[in-house]
C-alpha cells in the first residue's frame, strides 16, 4: 500500500524531465490537449522557463553555426 502512495506522490511532483518533454513537444507544435493538461499538472513553471530559454539558445546557436558552415564552403 505504501508503494502506491509513494508512486502517486512521486508522479505528482514537478520534475525537470517533464519540463524538458513539454518544451520539446511545444517546439514541434504537436501535442493533444489532454496530454497538455496532464503535463501542466506535472511541471514547475520555473523549470519550463529555464528549459525553454536553454532550448531557444541552443536552437539559435545551432542555426547560426549551420549558416556559418554553409557560407564558409
CHARMM internal coordinates of N, CA and C (Angstrom, degrees):
IC EDIT
DIST 1 N 1 CA 1.4428
DIST 1 CA 1 C 1.5244
ANGL 1 N 1 CA 1 C 111.17
DIST 1 C 2 N 1.3208
ANGL 1 CA 1 C 2 N 116.70
DIHE 1 N 1 CA 1 C 2 N -38.64
DIST 2 N 2 CA 1.4593
ANGL 1 C 2 N 2 CA 118.72
DIHE 1 CA 1 C 2 N 2 CA -178.32
DIST 2 CA 2 C 1.5275
ANGL 2 N 2 CA 2 C 111.88
DIHE 1 C 2 N 2 CA 2 C -68.95
DIST 2 C 3 N 1.3309
ANGL 2 CA 2 C 3 N 116.92
DIHE 2 N 2 CA 2 C 3 N -27.61
DIST 3 N 3 CA 1.4645
ANGL 2 C 3 N 3 CA 119.28
DIHE 2 CA 2 C 3 N 3 CA 178.32
DIST 3 CA 3 C 1.5173
ANGL 3 N 3 CA 3 C 110.93
DIHE 2 C 3 N 3 CA 3 C -65.83
DIST 3 C 4 N 1.3309
ANGL 3 CA 3 C 4 N 117.26
DIHE 3 N 3 CA 3 C 4 N -38.03
DIST 4 N 4 CA 1.4583
ANGL 3 C 4 N 4 CA 120.38
DIHE 3 CA 3 C 4 N 4 CA 178.66
DIST 4 CA 4 C 1.5184
ANGL 4 N 4 CA 4 C 110.89
DIHE 3 C 4 N 4 CA 4 C -65.43
DIST 4 C 5 N 1.3172
ANGL 4 CA 4 C 5 N 117.28
DIHE 4 N 4 CA 4 C 5 N -40.10
DIST 5 N 5 CA 1.4598
ANGL 4 C 5 N 5 CA 121.19
DIHE 4 CA 4 C 5 N 5 CA 179.39
DIST 5 CA 5 C 1.5248
ANGL 5 N 5 CA 5 C 109.77
DIHE 4 C 5 N 5 CA 5 C -66.74
DIST 5 C 6 N 1.3299
ANGL 5 CA 5 C 6 N 117.08
DIHE 5 N 5 CA 5 C 6 N -43.25
DIST 6 N 6 CA 1.4575
ANGL 5 C 6 N 6 CA 120.51
DIHE 5 CA 5 C 6 N 6 CA 178.53
DIST 6 CA 6 C 1.5225
ANGL 6 N 6 CA 6 C 111.33
DIHE 5 C 6 N 6 CA 6 C -64.15
DIST 6 C 7 N 1.3290
ANGL 6 CA 6 C 7 N 117.80
DIHE 6 N 6 CA 6 C 7 N -41.46
DIST 7 N 7 CA 1.4671
ANGL 6 C 7 N 7 CA 121.46
DIHE 6 CA 6 C 7 N 7 CA 178.92
DIST 7 CA 7 C 1.5213
ANGL 7 N 7 CA 7 C 110.93
DIHE 6 C 7 N 7 CA 7 C -64.22
DIST 7 C 8 N 1.3351
ANGL 7 CA 7 C 8 N 117.10
DIHE 7 N 7 CA 7 C 8 N -41.99
DIST 8 N 8 CA 1.4595
ANGL 7 C 8 N 8 CA 120.59
DIHE 7 CA 7 C 8 N 8 CA 179.47
DIST 8 CA 8 C 1.5237
ANGL 8 N 8 CA 8 C 110.46
DIHE 7 C 8 N 8 CA 8 C -65.92
DIST 8 C 9 N 1.3225
ANGL 8 CA 8 C 9 N 116.37
DIHE 8 N 8 CA 8 C 9 N -40.30
DIST 9 N 9 CA 1.4602
ANGL 8 C 9 N 9 CA 119.77
DIHE 8 CA 8 C 9 N 9 CA 178.92
DIST 9 CA 9 C 1.5243
ANGL 9 N 9 CA 9 C 110.82
DIHE 8 C 9 N 9 CA 9 C -66.58
DIST 9 C 10 N 1.3275
ANGL 9 CA 9 C 10 N 117.30
DIHE 9 N 9 CA 9 C 10 N -41.86
DIST 10 N 10 CA 1.4573
ANGL 9 C 10 N 10 CA 122.08
DIHE 9 CA 9 C 10 N 10 CA 179.57
DIST 10 CA 10 C 1.5262
ANGL 10 N 10 CA 10 C 110.45
DIHE 9 C 10 N 10 CA 10 C -65.23
DIST 10 C 11 N 1.3265
ANGL 10 CA 10 C 11 N 117.85
DIHE 10 N 10 CA 10 C 11 N -38.40
DIST 11 N 11 CA 1.4639
ANGL 10 C 11 N 11 CA 121.37
DIHE 10 CA 10 C 11 N 11 CA -179.78
DIST 11 CA 11 C 1.5197
ANGL 11 N 11 CA 11 C 111.57
DIHE 10 C 11 N 11 CA 11 C -68.67
DIST 11 C 12 N 1.3337
ANGL 11 CA 11 C 12 N 117.65
DIHE 11 N 11 CA 11 C 12 N -29.14
DIST 12 N 12 CA 1.4568
ANGL 11 C 12 N 12 CA 121.07
DIHE 11 CA 11 C 12 N 12 CA -178.01
DIST 12 CA 12 C 1.5261
ANGL 12 N 12 CA 12 C 112.43
DIHE 11 C 12 N 12 CA 12 C -83.19
DIST 12 C 13 N 1.3312
ANGL 12 CA 12 C 13 N 117.89
DIHE 12 N 12 CA 12 C 13 N -15.72
DIST 13 N 13 CA 1.4514
ANGL 12 C 13 N 13 CA 120.81
DIHE 12 CA 12 C 13 N 13 CA -178.82
DIST 13 CA 13 C 1.5265
ANGL 13 N 13 CA 13 C 111.07
DIHE 12 C 13 N 13 CA 13 C -73.45
DIST 13 C 14 N 1.3320
ANGL 13 CA 13 C 14 N 116.39
DIHE 13 N 13 CA 13 C 14 N 136.98
DIST 14 N 14 CA 1.4675
ANGL 13 C 14 N 14 CA 118.82
DIHE 13 CA 13 C 14 N 14 CA 175.02
DIST 14 CA 14 C 1.5254
ANGL 14 N 14 CA 14 C 110.27
DIHE 13 C 14 N 14 CA 14 C -66.62
DIST 14 C 15 N 1.3077
ANGL 14 CA 14 C 15 N 116.24
DIHE 14 N 14 CA 14 C 15 N 140.90
DIST 15 N 15 CA 1.4526
ANGL 14 C 15 N 15 CA 119.23
DIHE 14 CA 14 C 15 N 15 CA 178.20
DIST 15 CA 15 C 1.5219
ANGL 15 N 15 CA 15 C 109.51
DIHE 14 C 15 N 15 CA 15 C -137.58
DIST 15 C 16 N 1.3122
ANGL 15 CA 15 C 16 N 114.68
DIHE 15 N 15 CA 15 C 16 N 157.93
DIST 16 N 16 CA 1.4602
ANGL 15 C 16 N 16 CA 120.64
DIHE 15 CA 15 C 16 N 16 CA 179.22
DIST 16 CA 16 C 1.5213
ANGL 16 N 16 CA 16 C 109.89
DIHE 15 C 16 N 16 CA 16 C -67.31
DIST 16 C 17 N 1.3405
ANGL 16 CA 16 C 17 N 117.20
DIHE 16 N 16 CA 16 C 17 N -36.25
DIST 17 N 17 CA 1.4691
ANGL 16 C 17 N 17 CA 120.55
DIHE 16 CA 16 C 17 N 17 CA -179.66
DIST 17 CA 17 C 1.5243
ANGL 17 N 17 CA 17 C 111.29
DIHE 16 C 17 N 17 CA 17 C -60.31
DIST 17 C 18 N 1.3368
ANGL 17 CA 17 C 18 N 117.60
DIHE 17 N 17 CA 17 C 18 N -42.57
DIST 18 N 18 CA 1.4736
ANGL 17 C 18 N 18 CA 120.46
DIHE 17 CA 17 C 18 N 18 CA 177.40
DIST 18 CA 18 C 1.5297
ANGL 18 N 18 CA 18 C 110.23
DIHE 17 C 18 N 18 CA 18 C -63.61
DIST 18 C 19 N 1.3337
ANGL 18 CA 18 C 19 N 116.33
DIHE 18 N 18 CA 18 C 19 N -37.52
DIST 19 N 19 CA 1.4659
ANGL 18 C 19 N 19 CA 119.92
DIHE 18 CA 18 C 19 N 19 CA 178.55
DIST 19 CA 19 C 1.5261
ANGL 19 N 19 CA 19 C 111.26
DIHE 18 C 19 N 19 CA 19 C -65.61
DIST 19 C 20 N 1.3353
ANGL 19 CA 19 C 20 N 116.65
DIHE 19 N 19 CA 19 C 20 N -40.91
DIST 20 N 20 CA 1.4675
ANGL 19 C 20 N 20 CA 120.41
DIHE 19 CA 19 C 20 N 20 CA 178.64
DIST 20 CA 20 C 1.5214
ANGL 20 N 20 CA 20 C 110.37
DIHE 19 C 20 N 20 CA 20 C -62.81
DIST 20 C 21 N 1.3361
ANGL 20 CA 20 C 21 N 116.96
DIHE 20 N 20 CA 20 C 21 N -44.84
DIST 21 N 21 CA 1.4647
ANGL 20 C 21 N 21 CA 120.20
DIHE 20 CA 20 C 21 N 21 CA 178.83
DIST 21 CA 21 C 1.5231
ANGL 21 N 21 CA 21 C 111.29
DIHE 20 C 21 N 21 CA 21 C -62.77
DIST 21 C 22 N 1.3252
ANGL 21 CA 21 C 22 N 116.97
DIHE 21 N 21 CA 21 C 22 N -41.66
DIST 22 N 22 CA 1.4593
ANGL 21 C 22 N 22 CA 120.77
DIHE 21 CA 21 C 22 N 22 CA -178.23
DIST 22 CA 22 C 1.5299
ANGL 22 N 22 CA 22 C 110.77
DIHE 21 C 22 N 22 CA 22 C -65.03
DIST 22 C 23 N 1.3302
ANGL 22 CA 22 C 23 N 117.17
DIHE 22 N 22 CA 22 C 23 N -43.97
DIST 23 N 23 CA 1.4590
ANGL 22 C 23 N 23 CA 120.61
DIHE 22 CA 22 C 23 N 23 CA -179.79
DIST 23 CA 23 C 1.5290
ANGL 23 N 23 CA 23 C 110.57
DIHE 22 C 23 N 23 CA 23 C -67.65
DIST 23 C 24 N 1.3278
ANGL 23 CA 23 C 24 N 117.28
DIHE 23 N 23 CA 23 C 24 N -39.07
DIST 24 N 24 CA 1.4682
ANGL 23 C 24 N 24 CA 120.10
DIHE 23 CA 23 C 24 N 24 CA 178.92
DIST 24 CA 24 C 1.5282
ANGL 24 N 24 CA 24 C 110.63
DIHE 23 C 24 N 24 CA 24 C -62.54
DIST 24 C 25 N 1.3171
ANGL 24 CA 24 C 25 N 117.56
DIHE 24 N 24 CA 24 C 25 N -44.71
DIST 25 N 25 CA 1.4597
ANGL 24 C 25 N 25 CA 120.26
DIHE 24 CA 24 C 25 N 25 CA 177.19
DIST 25 CA 25 C 1.5228
ANGL 25 N 25 CA 25 C 110.75
DIHE 24 C 25 N 25 CA 25 C -64.30
DIST 25 C 26 N 1.3221
ANGL 25 CA 25 C 26 N 117.34
DIHE 25 N 25 CA 25 C 26 N -34.96
DIST 26 N 26 CA 1.4648
ANGL 25 C 26 N 26 CA 120.47
DIHE 25 CA 25 C 26 N 26 CA 178.98
DIST 26 CA 26 C 1.5264
ANGL 26 N 26 CA 26 C 111.24
DIHE 25 C 26 N 26 CA 26 C -67.04
DIST 26 C 27 N 1.3372
ANGL 26 CA 26 C 27 N 116.78
DIHE 26 N 26 CA 26 C 27 N -38.46
DIST 27 N 27 CA 1.4629
ANGL 26 C 27 N 27 CA 119.54
DIHE 26 CA 26 C 27 N 27 CA 177.06
DIST 27 CA 27 C 1.5170
ANGL 27 N 27 CA 27 C 110.82
DIHE 26 C 27 N 27 CA 27 C -61.88
DIST 27 C 28 N 1.3301
ANGL 27 CA 27 C 28 N 117.18
DIHE 27 N 27 CA 27 C 28 N -37.21
DIST 28 N 28 CA 1.4602
ANGL 27 C 28 N 28 CA 120.65
DIHE 27 CA 27 C 28 N 28 CA 178.83
DIST 28 CA 28 C 1.5253
ANGL 28 N 28 CA 28 C 112.32
DIHE 27 C 28 N 28 CA 28 C -76.48
DIST 28 C 29 N 1.3317
ANGL 28 CA 28 C 29 N 116.30
DIHE 28 N 28 CA 28 C 29 N -26.51
DIST 29 N 29 CA 1.4523
ANGL 28 C 29 N 29 CA 120.84
DIHE 28 CA 28 C 29 N 29 CA 177.86
DIST 29 CA 29 C 1.5127
ANGL 29 N 29 CA 29 C 115.10
DIHE 28 C 29 N 29 CA 29 C 80.02
DIST 29 C 30 N 1.3268
ANGL 29 CA 29 C 30 N 117.12
DIHE 29 N 29 CA 29 C 30 N 16.23
DIST 30 N 30 CA 1.4583
ANGL 29 C 30 N 30 CA 119.99
DIHE 29 CA 29 C 30 N 30 CA 178.42
DIST 30 CA 30 C 1.5284
ANGL 30 N 30 CA 30 C 109.22
DIHE 29 C 30 N 30 CA 30 C -123.10
DIST 30 C 31 N 1.3207
ANGL 30 CA 30 C 31 N 115.36
DIHE 30 N 30 CA 30 C 31 N 110.93
DIST 31 N 31 CA 1.4565
ANGL 30 C 31 N 31 CA 120.52
DIHE 30 CA 30 C 31 N 31 CA 178.57
DIST 31 CA 31 C 1.5199
ANGL 31 N 31 CA 31 C 107.79
DIHE 30 C 31 N 31 CA 31 C -161.28
DIST 31 C 32 N 1.3143
ANGL 31 CA 31 C 32 N 116.34
DIHE 31 N 31 CA 31 C 32 N 133.97
DIST 32 N 32 CA 1.4652
ANGL 31 C 32 N 32 CA 118.81
DIHE 31 CA 31 C 32 N 32 CA 178.28
DIST 32 CA 32 C 1.5273
ANGL 32 N 32 CA 32 C 109.66
DIHE 31 C 32 N 32 CA 32 C -75.68
DIST 32 C 33 N 1.3080
ANGL 32 CA 32 C 33 N 115.94
DIHE 32 N 32 CA 32 C 33 N 155.40
DIST 33 N 33 CA 1.4636
ANGL 32 C 33 N 33 CA 120.17
DIHE 32 CA 32 C 33 N 33 CA -177.59
DIST 33 CA 33 C 1.5220
ANGL 33 N 33 CA 33 C 111.80
DIHE 32 C 33 N 33 CA 33 C -63.47
DIST 33 C 34 N 1.3189
ANGL 33 CA 33 C 34 N 117.57
DIHE 33 N 33 CA 33 C 34 N -38.11
DIST 34 N 34 CA 1.4692
ANGL 33 C 34 N 34 CA 119.56
DIHE 33 CA 33 C 34 N 34 CA 179.84
DIST 34 CA 34 C 1.5273
ANGL 34 N 34 CA 34 C 111.23
DIHE 33 C 34 N 34 CA 34 C -67.04
DIST 34 C 35 N 1.3266
ANGL 34 CA 34 C 35 N 117.26
DIHE 34 N 34 CA 34 C 35 N -39.20
DIST 35 N 35 CA 1.4651
ANGL 34 C 35 N 35 CA 120.22
DIHE 34 CA 34 C 35 N 35 CA 177.68
DIST 35 CA 35 C 1.5300
ANGL 35 N 35 CA 35 C 110.13
DIHE 34 C 35 N 35 CA 35 C -68.41
DIST 35 C 36 N 1.3186
ANGL 35 CA 35 C 36 N 116.69
DIHE 35 N 35 CA 35 C 36 N -36.32
DIST 36 N 36 CA 1.4605
ANGL 35 C 36 N 36 CA 121.07
DIHE 35 CA 35 C 36 N 36 CA 177.44
DIST 36 CA 36 C 1.5311
ANGL 36 N 36 CA 36 C 110.53
DIHE 35 C 36 N 36 CA 36 C -62.95
DIST 36 C 37 N 1.3217
ANGL 36 CA 36 C 37 N 116.65
DIHE 36 N 36 CA 36 C 37 N -45.58
DIST 37 N 37 CA 1.4619
ANGL 36 C 37 N 37 CA 121.00
DIHE 36 CA 36 C 37 N 37 CA 178.65
DIST 37 CA 37 C 1.5276
ANGL 37 N 37 CA 37 C 111.11
DIHE 36 C 37 N 37 CA 37 C -63.14
DIST 37 C 38 N 1.3211
ANGL 37 CA 37 C 38 N 115.95
DIHE 37 N 37 CA 37 C 38 N -39.12
DIST 38 N 38 CA 1.4658
ANGL 37 C 38 N 38 CA 120.70
DIHE 37 CA 37 C 38 N 38 CA 177.69
DIST 38 CA 38 C 1.5237
ANGL 38 N 38 CA 38 C 110.32
DIHE 37 C 38 N 38 CA 38 C -64.29
DIST 38 C 39 N 1.3321
ANGL 38 CA 38 C 39 N 116.95
DIHE 38 N 38 CA 38 C 39 N -41.34
DIST 39 N 39 CA 1.4602
ANGL 38 C 39 N 39 CA 120.93
DIHE 38 CA 38 C 39 N 39 CA 179.10
DIST 39 CA 39 C 1.5221
ANGL 39 N 39 CA 39 C 111.98
DIHE 38 C 39 N 39 CA 39 C -64.45
DIST 39 C 40 N 1.3209
ANGL 39 CA 39 C 40 N 117.25
DIHE 39 N 39 CA 39 C 40 N -38.02
DIST 40 N 40 CA 1.4584
ANGL 39 C 40 N 40 CA 120.57
DIHE 39 CA 39 C 40 N 40 CA -178.69
DIST 40 CA 40 C 1.5274
ANGL 40 N 40 CA 40 C 111.93
DIHE 39 C 40 N 40 CA 40 C -60.92
DIST 40 C 41 N 1.3222
ANGL 40 CA 40 C 41 N 116.83
DIHE 40 N 40 CA 40 C 41 N -30.52
DIST 41 N 41 CA 1.4583
ANGL 40 C 41 N 41 CA 119.59
DIHE 40 CA 40 C 41 N 41 CA 179.87
DIST 41 CA 41 C 1.5198
ANGL 41 N 41 CA 41 C 112.30
DIHE 40 C 41 N 41 CA 41 C -80.11
DIST 41 C 42 N 1.3332
ANGL 41 CA 41 C 42 N 117.71
DIHE 41 N 41 CA 41 C 42 N -11.49
DIST 42 N 42 CA 1.4607
ANGL 41 C 42 N 42 CA 121.24
DIHE 41 CA 41 C 42 N 42 CA -175.30
DIST 42 CA 42 C 1.5226
ANGL 42 N 42 CA 42 C 114.03
DIHE 41 C 42 N 42 CA 42 C -109.76
DIST 42 C 43 N 1.3327
ANGL 42 CA 42 C 43 N 118.75
DIHE 42 N 42 CA 42 C 43 N 5.02
DIST 43 N 43 CA 1.4542
ANGL 42 C 43 N 43 CA 119.57
DIHE 42 CA 42 C 43 N 43 CA -175.24
DIST 43 CA 43 C 1.5244
ANGL 43 N 43 CA 43 C 111.48
DIHE 42 C 43 N 43 CA 43 C -122.64
DIST 43 C 44 N 1.3033
ANGL 43 CA 43 C 44 N 114.22
DIHE 43 N 43 CA 43 C 44 N 156.69
DIST 44 N 44 CA 1.4551
ANGL 43 C 44 N 44 CA 122.75
DIHE 43 CA 43 C 44 N 44 CA 173.64
DIST 44 CA 44 C 1.5250
ANGL 44 N 44 CA 44 C 106.46
DIHE 43 C 44 N 44 CA 44 C -99.86
DIST 44 C 45 N 1.3168
ANGL 44 CA 44 C 45 N 119.32
DIHE 44 N 44 CA 44 C 45 N 129.02
DIST 45 N 45 CA 1.4689
ANGL 44 C 45 N 45 CA 120.68
DIHE 44 CA 44 C 45 N 45 CA -177.95
DIST 45 CA 45 C 1.5342
ANGL 45 N 45 CA 45 C 113.61
DIHE 44 C 45 N 45 CA 45 C -56.62
DIST 45 C 46 N 1.3140
ANGL 45 CA 45 C 46 N 117.48
DIHE 45 N 45 CA 45 C 46 N -33.29
DIST 46 N 46 CA 1.4627
ANGL 45 C 46 N 46 CA 120.06
DIHE 45 CA 45 C 46 N 46 CA 179.01
DIST 46 CA 46 C 1.5258
ANGL 46 N 46 CA 46 C 110.47
DIHE 45 C 46 N 46 CA 46 C -67.87
DIST 46 C 47 N 1.3345
ANGL 46 CA 46 C 47 N 117.28
DIHE 46 N 46 CA 46 C 47 N -38.35
DIST 47 N 47 CA 1.4680
ANGL 46 C 47 N 47 CA 120.70
DIHE 46 CA 46 C 47 N 47 CA 176.36
DIST 47 CA 47 C 1.5199
ANGL 47 N 47 CA 47 C 110.03
DIHE 46 C 47 N 47 CA 47 C -61.87
DIST 47 C 48 N 1.3289
ANGL 47 CA 47 C 48 N 116.22
DIHE 47 N 47 CA 47 C 48 N -44.69
DIST 48 N 48 CA 1.4673
ANGL 47 C 48 N 48 CA 120.57
DIHE 47 CA 47 C 48 N 48 CA -179.26
DIST 48 CA 48 C 1.5221
ANGL 48 N 48 CA 48 C 110.39
DIHE 47 C 48 N 48 CA 48 C -61.60
DIST 48 C 49 N 1.3191
ANGL 48 CA 48 C 49 N 117.42
DIHE 48 N 48 CA 48 C 49 N -43.21
DIST 49 N 49 CA 1.4568
ANGL 48 C 49 N 49 CA 121.23
DIHE 48 CA 48 C 49 N 49 CA -179.61
DIST 49 CA 49 C 1.5310
ANGL 49 N 49 CA 49 C 111.17
DIHE 48 C 49 N 49 CA 49 C -62.11
DIST 49 C 50 N 1.3131
ANGL 49 CA 49 C 50 N 116.86
DIHE 49 N 49 CA 49 C 50 N -46.77
DIST 50 N 50 CA 1.4695
ANGL 49 C 50 N 50 CA 120.76
DIHE 49 CA 49 C 50 N 50 CA -178.92
DIST 50 CA 50 C 1.5298
ANGL 50 N 50 CA 50 C 110.61
DIHE 49 C 50 N 50 CA 50 C -65.64
DIST 50 C 51 N 1.3434
ANGL 50 CA 50 C 51 N 117.12
DIHE 50 N 50 CA 50 C 51 N -45.42
DIST 51 N 51 CA 1.4626
ANGL 50 C 51 N 51 CA 120.84
DIHE 50 CA 50 C 51 N 51 CA -179.55
DIST 51 CA 51 C 1.5274
ANGL 51 N 51 CA 51 C 110.34
DIHE 50 C 51 N 51 CA 51 C -63.72
DIST 51 C 52 N 1.3326
ANGL 51 CA 51 C 52 N 117.34
DIHE 51 N 51 CA 51 C 52 N -40.00
DIST 52 N 52 CA 1.4657
ANGL 51 C 52 N 52 CA 120.49
DIHE 51 CA 51 C 52 N 52 CA 179.55
DIST 52 CA 52 C 1.5312
ANGL 52 N 52 CA 52 C 111.09
DIHE 51 C 52 N 52 CA 52 C -65.39
DIST 52 C 53 N 1.3162
ANGL 52 CA 52 C 53 N 117.04
DIHE 52 N 52 CA 52 C 53 N -42.28
DIST 53 N 53 CA 1.4708
ANGL 52 C 53 N 53 CA 119.70
DIHE 52 CA 52 C 53 N 53 CA 178.63
DIST 53 CA 53 C 1.5223
ANGL 53 N 53 CA 53 C 111.55
DIHE 52 C 53 N 53 CA 53 C -64.22
DIST 53 C 54 N 1.3127
ANGL 53 CA 53 C 54 N 117.42
DIHE 53 N 53 CA 53 C 54 N -41.42
DIST 54 N 54 CA 1.4644
ANGL 53 C 54 N 54 CA 121.02
DIHE 53 CA 53 C 54 N 54 CA 177.51
DIST 54 CA 54 C 1.5321
ANGL 54 N 54 CA 54 C 109.82
DIHE 53 C 54 N 54 CA 54 C -64.95
DIST 54 C 55 N 1.3281
ANGL 54 CA 54 C 55 N 116.86
DIHE 54 N 54 CA 54 C 55 N -41.54
DIST 55 N 55 CA 1.4629
ANGL 54 C 55 N 55 CA 121.10
DIHE 54 CA 54 C 55 N 55 CA 178.79
DIST 55 CA 55 C 1.5134
ANGL 55 N 55 CA 55 C 112.02
DIHE 54 C 55 N 55 CA 55 C -62.53
DIST 55 C 56 N 1.3150
ANGL 55 CA 55 C 56 N 117.12
DIHE 55 N 55 CA 55 C 56 N -44.02
DIST 56 N 56 CA 1.4693
ANGL 55 C 56 N 56 CA 121.04
DIHE 55 CA 55 C 56 N 56 CA 178.60
DIST 56 CA 56 C 1.5242
ANGL 56 N 56 CA 56 C 109.79
DIHE 55 C 56 N 56 CA 56 C -65.20
DIST 56 C 57 N 1.3145
ANGL 56 CA 56 C 57 N 117.10
DIHE 56 N 56 CA 56 C 57 N -42.03
DIST 57 N 57 CA 1.4620
ANGL 56 C 57 N 57 CA 120.70
DIHE 56 CA 56 C 57 N 57 CA 178.58
DIST 57 CA 57 C 1.5316
ANGL 57 N 57 CA 57 C 111.06
DIHE 56 C 57 N 57 CA 57 C -61.13
DIST 57 C 58 N 1.3180
ANGL 57 CA 57 C 58 N 117.02
DIHE 57 N 57 CA 57 C 58 N -44.77
DIST 58 N 58 CA 1.4645
ANGL 57 C 58 N 58 CA 120.65
DIHE 57 CA 57 C 58 N 58 CA 177.88
DIST 58 CA 58 C 1.5243
ANGL 58 N 58 CA 58 C 111.65
DIHE 57 C 58 N 58 CA 58 C -63.57
DIST 58 C 59 N 1.3282
ANGL 58 CA 58 C 59 N 116.94
DIHE 58 N 58 CA 58 C 59 N -39.89
DIST 59 N 59 CA 1.4596
ANGL 58 C 59 N 59 CA 121.01
DIHE 58 CA 58 C 59 N 59 CA 178.78
DIST 59 CA 59 C 1.5264
ANGL 59 N 59 CA 59 C 110.95
DIHE 58 C 59 N 59 CA 59 C -63.48
DIST 59 C 60 N 1.3170
ANGL 59 CA 59 C 60 N 117.10
DIHE 59 N 59 CA 59 C 60 N -46.55
DIST 60 N 60 CA 1.4639
ANGL 59 C 60 N 60 CA 121.04
DIHE 59 CA 59 C 60 N 60 CA -178.81
DIST 60 CA 60 C 1.5244
ANGL 60 N 60 CA 60 C 110.54
DIHE 59 C 60 N 60 CA 60 C -65.31
DIST 60 C 61 N 1.3218
ANGL 60 CA 60 C 61 N 117.78
DIHE 60 N 60 CA 60 C 61 N -46.10
DIST 61 N 61 CA 1.4650
ANGL 60 C 61 N 61 CA 121.10
DIHE 60 CA 60 C 61 N 61 CA 179.38
DIST 61 CA 61 C 1.5260
ANGL 61 N 61 CA 61 C 110.04
DIHE 60 C 61 N 61 CA 61 C -62.78
DIST 61 C 62 N 1.3328
ANGL 61 CA 61 C 62 N 116.84
DIHE 61 N 61 CA 61 C 62 N -40.36
DIST 62 N 62 CA 1.4626
ANGL 61 C 62 N 62 CA 120.32
DIHE 61 CA 61 C 62 N 62 CA 177.89
DIST 62 CA 62 C 1.5171
ANGL 62 N 62 CA 62 C 112.40
DIHE 61 C 62 N 62 CA 62 C -63.18
DIST 62 C 63 N 1.3209
ANGL 62 CA 62 C 63 N 116.93
DIHE 62 N 62 CA 62 C 63 N -43.08
DIST 63 N 63 CA 1.4664
ANGL 62 C 63 N 63 CA 120.25
DIHE 62 CA 62 C 63 N 63 CA 179.11
DIST 63 CA 63 C 1.5258
ANGL 63 N 63 CA 63 C 111.38
DIHE 62 C 63 N 63 CA 63 C -66.98
DIST 63 C 64 N 1.3166
ANGL 63 CA 63 C 64 N 117.65
DIHE 63 N 63 CA 63 C 64 N -41.58
DIST 64 N 64 CA 1.4695
ANGL 63 C 64 N 64 CA 120.37
DIHE 63 CA 63 C 64 N 64 CA 177.71
DIST 64 CA 64 C 1.5238
ANGL 64 N 64 CA 64 C 110.29
DIHE 63 C 64 N 64 CA 64 C -62.71
DIST 64 C 65 N 1.3182
ANGL 64 CA 64 C 65 N 116.65
DIHE 64 N 64 CA 64 C 65 N -42.79
DIST 65 N 65 CA 1.4705
ANGL 64 C 65 N 65 CA 120.43
DIHE 64 CA 64 C 65 N 65 CA 178.68
DIST 65 CA 65 C 1.5219
ANGL 65 N 65 CA 65 C 111.21
DIHE 64 C 65 N 65 CA 65 C -63.30
DIST 65 C 66 N 1.3254
ANGL 65 CA 65 C 66 N 117.08
DIHE 65 N 65 CA 65 C 66 N -41.70
DIST 66 N 66 CA 1.4593
ANGL 65 C 66 N 66 CA 121.19
DIHE 65 CA 65 C 66 N 66 CA 178.95
DIST 66 CA 66 C 1.5234
ANGL 66 N 66 CA 66 C 111.18
DIHE 65 C 66 N 66 CA 66 C -63.11
DIST 66 C 67 N 1.3140
ANGL 66 CA 66 C 67 N 116.85
DIHE 66 N 66 CA 66 C 67 N -44.77
DIST 67 N 67 CA 1.4667
ANGL 66 C 67 N 67 CA 120.49
DIHE 66 CA 66 C 67 N 67 CA 179.52
DIST 67 CA 67 C 1.5262
ANGL 67 N 67 CA 67 C 110.22
DIHE 66 C 67 N 67 CA 67 C -63.85
DIST 67 C 68 N 1.3193
ANGL 67 CA 67 C 68 N 117.81
DIHE 67 N 67 CA 67 C 68 N -43.90
DIST 68 N 68 CA 1.4697
ANGL 67 C 68 N 68 CA 120.64
DIHE 67 CA 67 C 68 N 68 CA 178.32
DIST 68 CA 68 C 1.5184
ANGL 68 N 68 CA 68 C 111.06
DIHE 67 C 68 N 68 CA 68 C -62.42
DIST 68 C 69 N 1.3128
ANGL 68 CA 68 C 69 N 117.86
DIHE 68 N 68 CA 68 C 69 N -38.65
DIST 69 N 69 CA 1.4666
ANGL 68 C 69 N 69 CA 121.79
DIHE 68 CA 68 C 69 N 69 CA 179.34
DIST 69 CA 69 C 1.5297
ANGL 69 N 69 CA 69 C 111.03
DIHE 68 C 69 N 69 CA 69 C -66.57
DIST 69 C 70 N 1.3468
ANGL 69 CA 69 C 70 N 115.80
DIHE 69 N 69 CA 69 C 70 N -42.55
DIST 70 N 70 CA 1.4680
ANGL 69 C 70 N 70 CA 119.42
DIHE 69 CA 69 C 70 N 70 CA -179.14
DIST 70 CA 70 C 1.5262
ANGL 70 N 70 CA 70 C 110.73
DIHE 69 C 70 N 70 CA 70 C -69.55
DIST 70 C 71 N 1.3046
ANGL 70 CA 70 C 71 N 118.78
DIHE 70 N 70 CA 70 C 71 N -41.82
DIST 71 N 71 CA 1.4581
ANGL 70 C 71 N 71 CA 123.03
DIHE 70 CA 70 C 71 N 71 CA -178.55
DIST 71 CA 71 C 1.5321
ANGL 71 N 71 CA 71 C 110.26
DIHE 70 C 71 N 71 CA 71 C -68.63
DIST 71 C 72 N 1.3216
ANGL 71 CA 71 C 72 N 118.34
DIHE 71 N 71 CA 71 C 72 N -32.86
DIST 72 N 72 CA 1.4515
ANGL 71 C 72 N 72 CA 121.72
DIHE 71 CA 71 C 72 N 72 CA -177.17
DIST 72 CA 72 C 1.5308
ANGL 72 N 72 CA 72 C 111.83
DIHE 71 C 72 N 72 CA 72 C -70.34
DIST 72 C 73 N 1.3147
ANGL 72 CA 72 C 73 N 118.01
DIHE 72 N 72 CA 72 C 73 N -21.34
DIST 73 N 73 CA 1.4782
ANGL 72 C 73 N 73 CA 120.15
DIHE 72 CA 72 C 73 N 73 CA -177.49
DIST 73 CA 73 C 1.4675
ANGL 73 N 73 CA 73 C 111.58
DIHE 72 C 73 N 73 CA 73 C -79.83
END
COOR INIT
IC SEED 1 N 1 CA 1 C
IC BUILD
